Amino acid sequence: MIYLLARLCQLFFRDKPAKFKAPIRYRTTLDLSKIRPGRSEEEVFDYLTRIGFSRTSNPIVWKCWDNQLPRLPSEAILKAEKL
């Protein structure tokens, strides 16, 4: 009986591994002509906002989370800075 209580206490008070890593926000400088070739600038802006990018005052600089960067072609990303 004491063994069962000790085992139960071990289960409740054990160290639990972290389940999620904190997302990282990036400020990215993009080459808009390489994101969607042959499309207008407004269509590219619309595409970027649909996949979760946020506009800044500079039209080639966008903010995004780390899981959104792989959705773009690598040659379209000129610079990515952690915020």
N, C-alpha and C positions, 0 to 999 in steps of 0.2 A: 504494500500500500504506500509506504514512504517512497519507494522507488518511482511509483507512478506520479506522485505529487512533485517529486524532484524533476522528473522528465517533463511534466507539464510546465513547471516554472522555467525550465530551459527553453522550451518552445516559445513562451511568451516574451522572454527577456533577451533573446539572442539578437545579435547585431544583424540588421537586415541590409542587404545591398541596395544601393541607389537604383531606382527603377528607370528614371529618366535623366538625361543630361540636359542642362539648360540650353535653350536655343541661342544661337549667336546671330546678332544683327550685323549686316554688312552695308557699307556705302559703296556702290559699284559704279564705275565709269564704263559706259557701254558704247560700242560702235553700232549705232542703230541700223546701218545699212546691211550689216551681216546677220542681224537677228531674223528678219523675214525679207529676203531679197525680192525685189520687184514690187513691194508693197509701199503704200504711202506712209508718211511719218505718223499720221493720225491712226492708221491701222496698227502700226507697231506699238504706239502708246496704248491703244486699246488692248492689244495682246498682252503687254507687260502688266497692265493693271488686272486683267483676268487671271493671270497666273500668280498674282499676289505681290507684285512690286509696287512701291510707293514712289510717287513723283517728288522731286525737290524743285527748287527754283531754277536750277540748271537743267536743261532738257536732256543732257546726256548722262546725268548723275541720278541714280535711282537707289532706293533703300529696299533691302530684302532680308529674309531669314536664310540661314545656311542650307535648309532643305530645298530652297527655290533656285539656287544657283545652278545645279546640274541640269535644269530644264532648258538652259540656253546653250548655244554652241560655244565651245571654249574660245574660238577666235573672236567672238563678239565681246568678250569680257576683257577690257583694257586694264582695269585695276579694281581690286576688291580690298577694302579696308574694314577691319573689325571696328565696331562702334563701342 
